[in-house]
Amino acid sequence: MDLSDYILKSLNLSNKNDLTENLLKAIPDFVYVIDFISNEIVYLNHKTEVFANYKADEFLKLDIKIGTTNKTVSGVTLIEQIADLYNDANIGDTRNFHLEFTNQDNKLSIVRNRGTLLKSETAENAFKVIVFAEDITAYIENLRKDLLHQKQLNDAEQLFNYGSWEWVLKNDYVTWSNGLFDIFGYNCNDYPESKMIYGVYNQHIVPEDRRHSKELSLQAIADKSSFYEFEHEIIDTFGNRKLLHVRGKCFLDENGEVNRVLGTSEDITELKKLKNTLKYKIDELSVAYEELKKTKDLFKEAESMMSYGSFDWDVEKDEIQWSDGLKRVYGGINFENLPQKLDYNFYKSCLHEDDLSRVTDIVNQAIIDKCSYAFEHRLFDLDGVEKTVNTRGWVVTNEEGKVIRFIGNTVDITELKIYEKELENKIEELNKSNEQLEQFAYIASHDLQEPLRKIMAFGERLSSKFAGQLPDDGQFYVNRMLDAANRMKILMENLLSYSRASRKIEPVENVALNEVIEMVLSDFEVKIQETEAQIEILPLPTIKGLPTQMQQLFLNLISNALKFVQPNQKPHIKIESFEATKQELKGLNFPLKAKKYHKIVVSDKGIGFDAEYAEKIFIIFQRLHGRAEFEGTGLGLAICKKIIDNHDGYIKAESVLNEGAKFIVYLPNNN
């Protein structure tokens, strides 16, 4: 009879002997027997605490998870699942499996089972399994905690970009953590025992750091250092250059000799970059701070020189912080005598009594509107000097929308107001003087025409009636007299036109410039025919202006274009219009009083002029040619400029000598 049959007979409930019972009791593990034919647990030894002291039938009623199949079953089904593990087993074969179940304290129990297949001499198939069971609940729980702790360590290493290592001096390998594998570019799964051949670490150190790093490590071992650290660079398996900070500690054996070294290597590449950037930023901030100090000093000096300052009024505390500049504005020479606490009542006490009510209303309205404000008012400083100031600022609100602060600045504009008043007086005096000059020019040119007409009339009679009686030189003198009188007549008419151009003696209305030019050309009809002039008129705008003055403007410009041509040359005139661009308007030296401007160009192909005279030709009585070459008084372009100024516009001239001239007029587009 073999051992299997013996054990089966021994475990038969009716055939137990003391030897078998004592043998099973002596076994340190929990033992139970499963009968696959009856689907029962037919034996349990006395150590049933492994099964949480359940009886066999009670245990089979539990929901139990078989670790190898990961299925939850109970009763006959549980035994059948265990029997499936032995389908292809031979007598004496062992299978391992885990059982998980909830004990009587409602806690999870995990039992490791090693079952051996038994067979009797009379049975053809095996029908019983003897199982040795061990409660491994605590072991599994500790293992899970260790795995969780290891995961936390791995996560920490990955988060802080460091790895740890341990070198037992008698070994030819070094134990690396997962973090260290990552830093050097290795896959930790390729090293299941976390062992790396000694020397691999050193091979990754850059050549310029390798010798020094090795010397520092060996010196630490020689000195039995409890702690050492240094930095070096490596090149990982992907070719990336990294900077590592190494910290190590030597451990001694019972003989006081170093037997192992434990340490960490931290990748500080990005940290180093960050430190360098931070240092750069700190240097920048230091420079900025010094500049700010200088700026603050300059600001204080500017406040003192320009008589202005800033304020910050805490409405809830009713405290006003004034800059030194503002203290000088309100305090005068003795600004150090200002009260220690500056509040709203003190501010109001400084105001001129005629401005107090208005300023109070402005402050109250700013609280209601919660918007910026600006106003002028008068005050008396501590020396009793009256000043005029301009105050600008804004309000600050809290989360509830309540005004809590007033912030702004105040400028002493007393001298500016005095200057403005003086300037107004000067302008008024100048306007009166100009008006008197215009009246004089008008009266002079008007009153002088009567005696001039008599001179011309008597001269013409003398020439016609006594022409035969006058000698040749007498007739020559009469002709010279009539010629001079005629020039005098033209000059007075131009003076009269110039004085009229300064006055708006007719209402402003819509003026169609094409119609104006048609009337002007009709006046020059004979001249145009005589010179065979070519005149090209493109569509022109309708503007707001004085019709008579617009007619005078184009009369003068076209007259010049017909007059100033080379001998035997046919005049060629072109008049066109554009919309002036913002860029070219910026380049003009005059104040813009409209958002858009018409640009009207009158060009010719006459004799032109030197560019250096482009501005002088608009000055009264300015002539570039003698009367023998071209007739005229030097007033035509001066009248044009006066008309354009009267219409808030601008006129300029461009020319190249002997290549023609171009007169460009800018008029507001008020349509």
Buried (B, 14 or more C-beta within 10 A) or exposed (E): EEEBBEBBBBBEEEEBEEEBEEEBEEEEBBBBBBBBEEBBBBBBBEBBEBBBEBEBEEBBEBEBBBBBEEEBBBBEBBBEBBBEBBEEBEEEBBBEBBBBBEBEEEEEBBBBBBBBBBBBEEEEEBBBBBBBBBBBBEEBEEEEEEEEEEEEBBEEBBEEBBBBBBBBBEEEBBBBBBBBBBBBBBEBEEBEEBEBEEEEBBEBBBEEBBEEBEEBBEEBBEEEBEEBBBEBBBBBEEEEEBBBBBBBBBBEEEEEEBEBBBBBBBBBBEBBEEEEEEEEEEEEEEEEEEEEEEEEEEBBEEBEEEBBBBBBBBBEEEEBEBBBBBBBBBBBEEBEEBEEEBBBEEBEEBBBEEBBEEBEEBBEEBBEEEEEBEBBBBBBBBEEEEBBBBBEBBBBEEEEEEBBBBBBBBBBBBEEBEEEEEEEEEEEEEEEEEEEEBEEBBEBBEEBBEEBEEBBEEBEEBBEEEEEEBEEEBBEEBEEBBEEBEBBBEBBBBBBBBBBBBBEEEEEEEBBBBBBBEEBBEEBEEBBEEBEBEBEBEEBBBBBBBBBBBBBBBBBBBBBBBBBBEEEEEBBBBBBBBEBEEEEBEEBEBEBEBEEBBBBBBBBBBBBBEEEBBEEBBEBEBEBBEEEEBEBBBBBBBBBBBBBBBBBBBBBBBBEEEEBBBBBBBBBBBE
